[in-house]
């Protein structure tokens, strides 16, 4: 049942306010919250005493959160930081696959630093927040559940309670006490790169899941183990409207009336608050042009005053920097709007200093600062952190055998079984007979990286290897186990080749991992020529074929549906591939139903149940079961649109990315064909014929090679999100003079960069190398990231020959240039 609806009498008024006050909420029009946590007078008195004893520096430290990649235990001690987080690419020791014991040791170190005596100042224990969004997914060996899109298909609230409980206990093992979950986004455009983080397109699923999942994570209000023992602190996110941004653009603008904002996007938050969620994360996105991190009418007016939320509001990754007039290092506006804790991963020190200055001069009112600190202290007291001791001494601390335990994996396997949606079953091919000769094919069959998706050991879920999943089972392994136990035979052949004709083939394929805005798409058409050819080849050979499709969204896959006899939407199932075998071979029936409408065409990107002229290929709630007619008439295969090129590609496959060109010549006089006097460009080979460019500087004078855009681009969110320009290059002739790596922006003297000549001289001549330069380094060097015209350029006055294979804006995985 949808928990929060604008009263009908107010709907017209709420809609009318949209044009008059863009991005301004009217709290009196929002539904009331009836259930609230009773105040604890003794706790509030203790908070009064703490506030009276704390220094101003301590108070500011409580509301600033740093990332472990840029924050040390000594920083926690010196700056009195109240919390730390690990971003998607931040791990103990900088190792994406750091063992669990290293997480616990670092948790102890941060805690102990927060408790070091400092004169007469009270000691405030630290909290550690982590994106445990489908299990404790940052830690090797943890149980990995299906992403939320799959759980939405299951329609099983009590399953979510169990998943929350397992996740909380596994986080306690490694000493962490706070998760940035659950995501309660209602996703209205499947182009959004975070679609798989949402439970569905209609608010009913998230509204039914919010309370049981939060109670699984936190425990129940009033119980002795609420927020303690096997439980942790949960976060409802991202407040508000993150799944409704125009064009499905991450961190974009949700353009909707106030009534629409209430009815579509707010519904899960009241049950989340009623269940006692202790933190709410503010969205990167805007509502009708107003950034959420600066929207006082929603943060204070609705969340705190109308709904009586007494926990704290935490920001998203440098999200405060996007508020008008703010930077990552200075944003009093967000605190005044109601933000209680800045997430300032790499900007925390300068932000701490500017916020302290604002508190001293009164531009940050002391009452607002004290209110933010009070809220944080209240949560820490409720969670028992003042008395808990170091993380390794708390319940479950160091019990590493609980990570990926058989009991926990059984819950995840159940979740996989319940999440699968059967879209086609021609001739009742499914369920399969396990005693058959089964061919298992496709690039996803024995691929745990693809199976687990984004937010798995790394931010994008990429760069992992099988050894990083010691307790997991691939889809192939689960199928092989089932077939061999029944006396059948199973063969893995990724390309689908075989010598003996199989009785049936199972082809596993789909999207490669991605997260957040790197997953944003121009349409929802799925393209994979290799997998389509494989399916068609098997069909042509007369082999009955089951397609198992891995994806983070509903996609246009008509050619694949036509080429397969049975088609299963498996979403991103996580670590338990055996759950898929359970259903394919009939140990369990299909239960899942679509949480998102399945598109009829590749440009049907925002089709949602209840829309006027609603006409998807498969409607919201569709899902076949065994015994039901499962034949599907041939579908049209003409693609409505062609996906645009990846905007993160600056140079690849021998040419600049879309909307960009390679310019050469003297600085200030660049052109596409300058003549060879200063610099020359010729095609070169790396992975394929002429997929690179050989750049030769003659040394006759200063010269530059630049990749320039047709129009300025805004790279602010990419910079805030920790992305980098990554170059793959080869130095063929070392430079004879200094070399500068530059970025330029529109405006007089707008640009900046770094010397890289010594680096180019140090690499072995003729060997391919990679170098990543964080975008925020260019920002620090003077680049206005909101209007970048030249995302990368190389300049020298000497002679040099460099072959460039690729230049991309990515999440860095190789050597990274550091900047201060």
C-alpha positions in Angstrom: 0.0 0.0 0.0 1.3 3.5 -0.8 2.0 5.1 2.5 2.1 8.8 1.5 -0.4 10.5 -0.7 -1.2 14.2 -1.0 -4.8 14.8 0.2 -7.1 15.1 -2.8 -8.3 18.4 -1.7 -4.8 19.8 -1.9 -3.7 18.2 -5.1 -4.8 21.0 -7.3 -3.2 23.6 -5.1 0.0 21.6 -4.9 0.2 21.4 -8.6 -0.5 25.1 -9.0 2.4 26.0 -6.9 4.9 24.4 -9.3 5.2 27.3 -11.7 5.0 30.0 -9.1 7.7 28.6 -6.7 10.0 26.3 -8.6 11.6 23.8 -6.3 9.9 25.2 -3.2 7.8 22.8 -1.1 4.7 23.7 1.0 5.0 21.4 4.0 1.4 21.8 5.1 0.3 20.1 1.9 2.4 17.0 2.6 1.0 14.0 4.4 1.4 13.8 8.2 3.5 11.2 9.9 1.6 9.7 12.8 4.3 7.3 14.3 7.2 9.0 16.0 10.0 7.8 18.3 9.2 9.0 21.9 11.8 11.5 23.2 14.2 10.2 25.9 14.6 13.1 28.4 17.6 11.4 30.0 19.3 11.1 26.6 18.5 14.7 25.7 20.0 15.9 29.0 23.1 14.0 28.3 23.3 15.6 24.8 22.9 19.0 26.5 25.8 18.3 28.7 28.0 17.1 25.8 27.2 20.2 23.8 28.1 22.4 26.7 31.4 20.7 27.1 32.4 20.4 23.4 34.7 22.9 21.7 33.6 24.6 18.5 36.2 22.6 16.6 34.7 19.4 17.9 31.2 20.5 16.8 32.4 21.3 13.3 34.2 18.0 13.2 31.0 16.1 13.9 29.3 17.4 10.9 32.2 16.8 8.4 32.8 13.3 7.0 36.0 12.3 5.2 36.7 9.3 3.0 39.2 6.7 4.2 41.3 7.3 1.1 42.1 10.8 2.2 41.6 10.5 6.0 43.9 9.0 8.6 43.2 8.0 12.2 45.4 11.0 13.2 43.2 13.3 11.1 40.2 12.0 13.1 42.0 12.8 16.3 43.2 16.3 15.3 40.0 17.5 13.6 37.6 15.6 15.9 35.9 14.1 12.8 32.6 12.5 13.7 32.5 10.0 10.9 34.3 8.5 7.9 33.1 6.6 4.9 34.6 4.3 2.3 33.7 5.4 -1.2 33.2 2.7 -3.9 36.9 2.7 -4.7 38.2 3.3 -1.2 39.5 0.4 0.8 42.0 -0.3 3.6 45.5 0.1 2.3 44.1 1.2 -1.1 43.5 -2.5 -2.0 40.1 -3.2 -3.6 40.3 -6.8 -2.3 41.7 -6.0 1.2 41.0 -8.9 3.5 38.3 -8.6 6.1 40.8 -8.4 9.0 42.2 -5.2 7.5 38.8 -3.6 7.6 38.4 -4.4 11.2 41.9 -3.2 12.1 41.2 0.1 10.4 37.8 0.4 12.2 39.6 -0.1 15.5 42.2 2.5 14.5 39.6 5.1 13.7 37.7 4.4 16.8 40.7 4.6 19.1 41.8 7.9 17.4 38.4 9.4 18.2 38.7 8.4 21.8 42.2 9.8 22.5 41.9 12.2 25.5 42.2 15.9 24.7 42.2 18.0 27.8 38.8 18.3 29.3 37.0 17.8 26.1 34.5 14.9 25.9 35.3 12.0 23.7 32.9 11.4 20.9 33.1 7.9 19.2 33.3 7.9 15.4 30.9 6.2 13.0 31.9 4.5 9.7 29.5 4.6 6.8 29.6 2.3 3.8 27.5 1.6 0.7 26.4 -1.9 1.6 23.7 -1.8 -1.0 23.4 -5.5 -2.0 25.0 -7.1 1.0 28.4 -6.1 2.5 29.5 -5.7 -1.0 32.8 -3.9 -0.5 34.4 -6.8 1.4 35.9 -10.0 -0.1 33.9 -13.1 0.9 30.7 -11.3 1.9 27.3 -12.6 0.9 26.1 -10.7 -2.3 22.4 -10.3 -2.8 20.6 -9.4 -6.0 20.5 -5.7 -6.7 17.3 -3.9 -5.8 15.8 -4.3 -9.2 15.8 -8.1 -8.7 14.4 -7.8 -5.2 11.6 -5.6 -6.5 10.7 -8.5 -8.9 10.4 -10.8 -5.9 7.6 -8.8 -4.2 8.5 -10.3 -0.8 8.8 -7.8 2.1 9.8 -10.5 4.6 12.7 -11.6 2.4 14.0 -8.0 2.6 13.9 -8.2 6.4 16.1 -11.3 6.3 18.5 -9.6 3.8 18.8 -6.6 6.1 19.6 -8.8 9.0 22.3 -10.7 7.2 23.9 -7.5 5.8 24.0 -5.9 9.2 25.6 -8.9 10.9 28.3 -9.2 8.2 29.1 -5.5 8.5 29.5 -5.9 12.3 32.1 -8.6 11.6 34.3 -6.0 9.9 33.6 -3.3 12.5 31.4 -1.1 10.4 28.2 0.3 12.0 26.4 2.3 9.4 25.1 1.5 5.9 24.1 4.0 3.2 21.0 1.9 2.3 18.3 1.3 1.4 17.8 3.2 -1.8 14.1 4.2 -2.0 14.2 5.7 -5.5 11.2 5.4 -7.7 12.7 5.1 -11.2 10.7 6.7 -14.0 13.3 6.6 -16.8 15.3 3.5 -17.4 18.2 5.4 -19.1 19.2 6.3 -15.6 22.5 4.6 -14.6 21.1 3.8 -11.1 18.0 2.1 -12.3 19.0 -1.2 -10.7 19.2 0.6 -7.3 15.5 1.2 -7.4 12.9 -1.5 -6.5 10.6 -0.5 -9.3 8.8 2.2 -11.3 5.8 2.4 -9.0 6.0 3.6 -5.4 4.1 0.6 -4.0 7.1 -1.8 -4.0 9.6 0.5 -2.2 6.8 1.6 0.2 6.2 -2.0 1.2 9.9 -2.8 1.5 11.1 0.2 3.4 10.1 -0.8 6.9 11.0 -4.5 6.9 14.4 -3.9 5.3 15.2 -1.1 7.8 14.1 -3.2 10.7 16.3 -6.0 9.4 19.2 -3.7 9.4 18.5 -1.7 12.6 16.2 -4.0 14.6 12.8 -2.9 15.9 12.3 0.3 17.9 12.0 -0.6 21.6 13.9 -3.9 21.3 17.0 -4.2 23.4 19.1 -4.8 20.3 17.7 -1.8 18.3 20.8 -0.4 16.5 23.0 -2.6 18.6 24.4 -6.2 18.7 23.7 -7.7 15.3 22.1 -4.5 14.0 23.5 -1.3 12.5 22.4 2.2 11.5 20.5 2.4 8.2 20.0 5.3 5.7 17.0 6.1 3.5 18.2 7.6 0.2 18.2 9.7 -1.9 15.8 12.4 -0.7 14.0 13.3 -2.9 13.1 12.5 -6.5 16.4 11.0 -7.6 14.7 8.5 -9.9 12.7 11.0 -11.8 15.3 13.3 -13.3 14.7 14.6 -16.8 16.1 12.3 -19.5 17.2 9.8 -16.9 20.3 11.9 -16.2 22.0 11.1 -13.0 22.3 14.1 -10.6 19.9 15.9 -13.0 16.6 17.8 -12.5 13.3 16.2 -11.5 10.7 18.4 -13.2 7.3 17.7 -11.6 4.6 19.4 -9.7 4.6 19.3 -5.9 1.7 16.9 -6.0 3.6 14.6 -8.3 6.7 14.8 -6.1 4.6 13.7 -3.1 2.6 11.0 -4.8 5.3 9.4 -6.8 8.5 9.9 -4.9 7.8 10.5 -1.2 5.8 7.3 -0.5 8.5 5.1 0.9 9.9 7.7 3.3 7.1 7.7 5.9 7.3 3.9 6.4 11.1 4.3 6.6 10.7 6.9 9.3 8.1 4.9 11.1 10.5 2.0 11.2 13.0 4.3 12.9 15.6 4.9 10.1 18.3 7.1 11.7 19.8 8.8 8.8 18.5 10.1 5.5 20.8 10.8 2.6 20.1 13.9 0.5 20.0 13.5 -3.3 22.5 14.9 -5.7 19.6 15.8 -8.0 17.4 18.9 -8.2 13.7 19.5 -8.0 12.5 22.1 -10.6 16.0 23.6 -10.7 16.7 23.7 -7.0 19.5 21.4 -5.8 18.3 19.1 -2.9 21.4 19.8 -0.9 20.2 23.4 -0.6 16.5 22.9 -0.5 15.4 24.2 2.9 11.7 23.7 2.2 12.3 20.0 1.8 15.1 19.3 4.2 13.9 21.3 7.1 10.3 22.1 6.2 9.1 18.6 5.2 11.6 16.1 6.6 12.3 17.7 10.0 9.3 19.8 10.8 6.4 18.2 9.0 7.6 14.6 9.5 9.4 15.2 12.8 12.6 13.3 11.7 14.9 13.5 14.7 17.9 11.6 13.1 20.4 13.4 10.8 20.5 14.3 7.2 23.8 13.3 5.5 24.9 14.6 2.1 26.1 12.6 -0.9 29.6 12.6 -2.3 30.5 16.4 -2.4 26.9 17.0 -3.3 27.0 20.3 -1.4 29.4 21.6 -4.1 26.6 21.7 -6.6 24.5 24.2 -4.6 24.4 27.6 -6.1 27.3 29.7 -4.7 29.0 26.7 -3.2 32.2 24.8 -3.7 33.3 21.4 -2.4 35.4 23.3 0.3 32.9 26.0 1.3 29.1 25.7 1.5 27.4 27.2 4.5 24.2 27.3 2.5 23.7 23.5 2.7 24.0 23.5 6.5 21.6 26.4 6.8 19.1 24.6 4.5 19.1 21.6 7.0 22.0 19.4 6.0 23.5 17.9 9.2 26.5 16.1 7.9 28.6 17.0 4.9 30.0 14.1 2.9 33.3 15.6 1.9 35.4 12.7 0.9 38.5 14.5 -0.4 37.5 18.1 0.5 36.9 17.6 4.2 39.9 19.5 5.6 39.3 22.7 3.7 35.5 22.4 4.3 36.2 21.9 8.1 38.2 25.1 8.1 35.7 27.2 6.1 32.8 25.8 8.2 34.7 26.6 11.4 35.2 30.2 10.1 31.4 30.4 9.4 30.6 29.3 12.9 33.0 31.8 14.4 31.7 34.8 12.4 28.0 33.8 12.8 27.2 33.1 9.2 26.5 29.6 10.4 24.2 30.2 13.3 25.2 28.4 16.5 21.7 27.2 16.9 21.8 25.4 13.5 25.3 23.9 14.3 24.1 22.7 17.7 21.0 21.2 16.2 23.1 19.3 13.6 25.5 18.0 16.2 22.6 17.1 18.6 21.1 14.9 15.9 24.3 13.1 15.2 25.0 12.6 19.0 21.4 11.3 19.4 22.0 8.6 16.8 25.3 7.7 18.4 23.8 7.4 21.8 20.9 5.3 20.5 23.3 3.0 18.9 25.3 2.6 22.1 28.5 3.8 20.6 29.7 5.7 23.7 29.8 2.4 25.6 30.4 -0.1 22.9 34.2 -0.1 22.9 36.4 -0.7 19.9 34.7 -2.4 16.9 36.7 -5.7 17.3 35.3 -6.0 20.9 31.7 -5.6 19.9 29.3 -8.5 19.2 30.3 -10.4 16.0 33.5 -8.3 15.6 36.1 -10.5 14.0 33.9 -13.5 13.4 35.0 -13.8 9.9 33.4 -17.2 9.3 30.1 -15.4 9.2 31.0 -13.7 6.0 29.4 -15.7 3.2 28.3 -18.4 5.7 26.0 -21.2 4.5 23.1 -19.7 6.4 23.6 -16.3 4.8 24.1 -17.6 1.3 20.9 -19.6 1.6 19.0 -16.3 2.1 20.7 -14.9 -1.0 19.9 -18.1 -3.0 16.3 -17.7 -2.1 16.4 -14.1 -3.2 17.8 -15.2 -6.6 15.1 -17.8 -7.1 12.3 -15.3 -6.3 13.8 -12.5 -8.4 13.8 -14.3 -11.8 11.2 -13.3 -14.3 10.2 -15.6 -17.2 9.3 -13.6 -20.3 9.1 -16.4 -22.9 8.7 -20.2 -22.7 8.0 -21.4 -26.2 6.7 -25.0 -26.3 7.0 -25.2 -22.5 10.8 -25.8 -22.9 11.2 -24.9 -19.2 11.6 -26.5 -16.7 14.6 -28.4 -18.1 15.5 -32.0 -17.3 18.7 -32.1 -15.3 19.8 -35.5 -16.6 20.2 -33.9 -20.1 23.3 -33.0 -22.1 23.4 -29.3 -21.3 25.6 -26.7 -23.1 26.2 -23.5 -21.1 27.5 -20.6 -23.2 27.8 -16.8 -23.2 30.2 -14.4 -21.6 28.1 -14.2 -18.5 28.0 -17.9 -17.7 31.1 -18.2 -15.6 31.6 -14.5 -14.9 31.1 -13.4 -11.3 32.1 -9.8 -12.2 29.2 -9.6 -14.6 26.9 -11.5 -12.4 27.3 -9.2 -9.4 27.3 -5.9 -11.2 28.3 -2.5 -10.0 29.0 -1.7 -6.3 30.9 -4.9 -5.9 34.4 -4.6 -4.4 34.9 -1.5 -6.6 32.6 1.4 -7.4 31.9 0.2 -11.0 32.1 -3.4 -10.1 34.9 -3.9 -12.6 38.5 -5.1 -12.3 37.7 -8.1 -10.1 38.7 -11.7 -10.6 37.3 -15.1 -9.6 39.6 -15.3 -6.5 37.9 -12.2 -5.1 34.7 -14.2 -4.6 35.8 -17.2 -2.4 32.2 -18.1 -1.3 30.4 -17.3 -4.5 29.0 -19.6 -7.2 28.8 -18.6 -10.8 25.7 -19.4 -12.9 27.7 -22.1 -14.8 28.9 -23.7 -11.6 25.3 -23.8 -10.2 24.0 -25.4 -13.4 26.9 -27.9 -13.5 26.3 -28.9 -9.9 22.6 -29.5 -10.5 23.1 -31.4 -13.8 25.9 -33.7 -12.6 24.0 -34.5 -9.4 21.1 -35.8 -11.6 23.4 -37.9 -13.8 23.4 -35.5 -16.8 26.3 -33.8 -18.4 27.1 -30.1 -18.6 29.7 -28.4 -20.8 30.9 -24.9 -20.5 31.7 -23.3 -23.9 31.6 -19.5 -23.8 31.4 -19.2 -27.6 28.8 -21.9 -27.9 30.9 -24.3 -29.9 30.3 -28.0 -29.4 31.2 -31.4 -30.9 28.2 -33.4 -29.8 24.9 -31.8 -30.3 23.5 -30.8 -26.9 19.9 -31.5 -25.8 19.6 -27.8 -24.7 21.8 -24.7 -24.5 21.7 -22.1 -21.8 23.2 -18.8 -23.0 24.0 -16.2 -20.3 24.8 -12.7 -21.5 23.9 -9.1 -20.8 25.2 -5.7 -19.6 28.7 -5.2 -18.3 29.0 -3.7 -14.8 28.5 0.0 -14.2 27.4 2.3 -11.4 25.8 5.8 -11.1 26.3 8.2 -14.0 28.7 5.9 -15.9 25.6 3.8 -16.5 23.5 6.6 -18.0 22.3 5.7 -21.5 20.8 7.6 -24.4 18.2 4.8 -24.9 17.4 1.3 -23.7 18.4 -0.8 -26.7 20.7 -3.7 -25.9 23.4 -4.3 -28.4 25.6 -7.4 -28.3 26.4 -8.8 -31.8 28.4 -11.7 -30.4 25.7 -13.0 -28.1 23.0 -12.5 -30.8 25.1 -14.4 -33.3 25.6 -17.2 -30.8 21.8 -17.5 -30.1 21.0 -17.5 -33.8 23.7 -20.1 -34.6 22.3 -22.4 -31.9 18.8 -21.9 -33.2 20.0 -22.6 -36.7 21.5 -25.9 -35.5 18.2 -26.9 -34.0 19.3 -26.7 -30.4 16.6 -25.6 -28.0 18.0 -22.5 -26.3 17.3 -20.7 -23.0 18.5 -17.1 -22.8 19.5 -15.8 -19.3 19.7 -12.1 -19.5 21.8 -10.1 -16.9 20.9 -6.5 -16.7 20.4 -3.5 -14.5 17.2 -2.4 -16.2 14.5 -3.5 -18.6 15.8 -3.3 -22.1 14.7 -3.6 -25.7 16.0 -7.1 -26.7 13.6 -8.1 -29.5 16.2 -9.8 -31.6 17.3 -11.9 -28.6 13.8 -12.8 -27.7 13.2 -14.0 -31.2 16.4 -16.1 -31.2 15.7 -17.9 -27.9 13.1 -20.5 -27.1 12.9 -19.3 -23.5 14.0 -16.0 -22.1 14.7 -15.2 -18.4 15.3 -11.8 -17.0 17.8 -12.5 -14.2 18.8 -8.9 -13.4 22.1 -8.8 -11.4 21.7 -11.8 -9.1 24.8 -11.5 -6.9 26.9 -14.4 -5.6 24.5 -17.3 -5.7 24.3 -18.6 -9.3 22.8 -21.8 -8.0 19.5 -20.0 -7.5 19.1 -19.7 -11.2 19.7 -23.5 -11.6 17.1 -24.2 -9.0 14.4 -22.5 -11.1 15.6 -23.6 -14.6 15.5 -27.2 -13.6 12.2 -27.0 -11.8 13.2 -27.2 -8.1 11.2 -24.0 -7.8 8.7 -22.2 -10.0 9.2 -18.7 -11.3 7.8 -16.2 -8.8 9.2 -12.9 -10.0 7.1 -10.3 -11.8 8.4 -7.2 -13.6 9.0 -4.3 -11.3 9.6 -2.2 -14.5 7.6 -2.2 -17.7 9.5 -3.9 -20.5 10.1 -1.6 -23.5 8.5 -2.3 -26.8 11.1 -0.2 -28.7 14.6 1.0 -27.9 13.4 4.6 -27.5 10.6 3.7 -25.1 12.7 4.8 -22.2 10.1 6.2 -19.8 7.1 3.9 -20.0 5.5 3.5 -16.6 2.3 1.8 -15.4 -0.5 4.3 -15.2 0.8 6.4 -18.1 -1.6 7.6 -20.7 -1.3 5.4 -23.8 0.6 2.8 -21.8 1.9 0.3 -24.3 5.0 -1.7 -23.2 6.0 -5.0 -24.7 5.5 -6.7 -21.3 3.6 -4.7 -18.6 4.5 -4.0 -15.1 3.8 -7.1 -13.0 4.1 -9.5 -15.9 5.8 -12.9 -15.3 5.1 -16.3 -16.5 4.9 -19.4 -14.4 5.4 -23.0 -15.3 2.4 -24.5 -17.1 1.2 -21.1 -18.5 1.3 -20.5 -22.3 4.7 -19.0 -23.0 4.9 -18.7 -26.8 5.6 -15.3 -28.2 4.9 -14.1 -31.8 7.9 -12.9 -33.7 8.8 -9.4 -32.8 10.0 -6.5 -35.0 13.8 -6.2 -34.8 14.3 -2.7 -36.3 16.0 -0.5 -33.8 14.2 2.8 -33.2 17.3 4.7 -32.3 21.0 4.2 -32.4 22.8 4.7 -29.1 25.1 7.7 -29.0 28.7 7.3 -28.3 30.0 7.1 -24.8 30.5 10.7 -23.6 33.4 9.5 -21.5 35.4 8.6 -24.6 37.9 11.3 -25.5 39.9 9.2 -27.9 39.5 5.6 -28.9 39.6 3.2 -31.9 41.8 5.7 -33.8 39.5 8.7 -33.6 38.3 11.3 -31.2 35.0 10.7 -29.3 31.7 12.0 -30.6 31.6 15.8 -30.8 35.3 16.1 -30.4 38.3 16.5 -32.8 42.1 16.3 -32.6 43.7 19.6 -33.1 47.5 20.2 -33.6 49.9 23.1 -34.0 51.3 26.0 -32.0 49.4 27.0 -28.9 46.8 29.5 -29.8 46.9 28.4 -33.5 45.5 24.9 -33.5 43.9 23.2 -36.5 43.0 19.8 -37.8 45.7 20.0 -40.5 48.5 22.4 -39.4 51.4 21.0 -41.5 54.3 19.0 -40.2 56.7 21.7 -39.2 55.9 21.6 -35.5 53.9 18.5 -35.0 52.8 15.5 -37.1 50.0 12.9 -36.5 49.9 9.5 -38.2 47.8 6.4 -37.7 49.4 3.7 -35.6 48.4 0.2 -34.4 47.9 -1.2 -30.9 45.1 -3.6 -30.4 43.9 -3.3 -34.0 44.9 -1.7 -37.3 45.1 2.0 -37.0 43.4 2.2 -33.6 45.9 4.7 -32.3 47.6 7.9 -33.3 51.4 8.6 -33.4 52.2 12.2 -32.4 55.6 13.5 -33.3 56.8 16.9 -32.0 59.7 18.1 -34.2 61.3 20.5 -31.6 61.1 23.4 -34.0 59.0 25.4 -31.5 56.2 25.1 -28.9 53.5 22.7 -30.2 50.4 21.1 -28.8 48.1 18.2 -29.5 44.6 18.7 -28.1 41.3 16.9 -28.0 38.8 19.6 -28.3 35.0 19.6 -28.0 32.6 21.3 -30.3 30.9 23.0 -27.3 31.9 23.4 -23.7 30.9 20.5 -21.4 30.1 20.4 -17.7 32.4 17.9 -16.0 31.5 19.0 -12.4 29.7 15.8 -11.4 32.4 13.7 -12.9 35.0 15.7 -10.9 33.0 15.4 -7.7 32.4 11.7 -8.4 36.1 10.9 -8.3 36.6 10.2 -12.0 39.8 10.7 -13.9 41.2 11.2 -17.4 43.0 7.9 -18.1 45.5 7.7 -20.9 46.9 4.6 -22.6 50.0 5.6 -24.4 53.5 4.6 -25.5 56.6 6.9 -25.5 58.5 6.2 -28.7 61.0 9.0 -28.3 61.6 10.6 -24.9 61.0 14.4 -24.6 63.9 16.7 -24.9 62.1 19.5 -23.0 59.4 19.9 -20.4 56.0 18.5 -21.2 52.7 19.8 -19.9 49.4 17.9 -19.6 46.6 20.4 -19.8 42.9 21.0 -19.7 41.3 24.2 -21.0 37.9 25.8 -20.4 36.0 28.7 -22.1 37.0 32.1 -20.9 40.1 34.2 -20.7 43.1 32.3 -19.2 40.8 29.5 -18.1 42.8 26.3 -17.8 45.5 24.4 -15.9 47.6 21.3 -15.9 50.7 19.5 -14.7 54.3 18.8 -15.8 54.7 15.2 -17.0 58.0 15.3 -18.8 59.9 13.4 -16.1 57.2 10.7 -16.1 57.4 10.3 -19.9 61.2 10.0 -19.6 60.9 7.4 -16.9 58.6 4.9 -18.7 60.3 2.3 -20.9 60.5 3.3 -24.5 58.2 1.3 -26.7 56.1 -0.1 -23.9 52.4 0.7 -23.5 51.6 2.5 -20.2 48.6 3.9 -18.5 48.2 7.1 -16.5 45.1 8.4 -14.7 44.8 12.1 -13.7 41.9 12.8 -11.3 39.6 15.5 -12.7 39.6 17.2 -9.4 43.3 17.8 -9.9 42.6 19.9 -12.9 40.0 21.8 -10.9 42.6 22.6 -8.3 44.9 23.7 -11.1 42.4 26.4 -12.1 40.0 24.7 -14.6 36.4 25.7 -14.4 34.9 22.2 -14.7 31.5 23.5 -15.7 32.7 24.7 -19.1 35.5 22.5 -20.3 36.5 22.9 -24.0 39.7 20.9 -24.2 39.5 17.9 -21.8 43.1 16.9 -22.6 46.1 18.3 -24.3 49.9 17.7 -24.5 52.3 20.5 -25.0 56.1 20.8 -25.3 58.7 23.0 -27.0 61.1 20.1 -27.5 61.1 17.0 -29.6 59.0 14.0 -28.6 57.1 11.1 -30.1 54.1 9.6 -28.2 51.6 7.1 -29.5 48.1 7.6 -28.0 45.8 4.5 -27.9 43.0 5.9 -25.8 41.9 8.7 -23.6 38.8 8.3 -21.4 37.0 9.7 -18.5 36.7 6.7 -16.2 36.9 5.5 -12.6 40.7 4.9 -12.4 42.1 1.5 -11.9 45.8 2.0 -12.9 48.5 4.3 -11.7 47.0 7.7 -10.6 48.8 11.0 -10.6 48.4 12.6 -7.2 47.8 16.3 -6.6 47.8 18.4 -3.4 
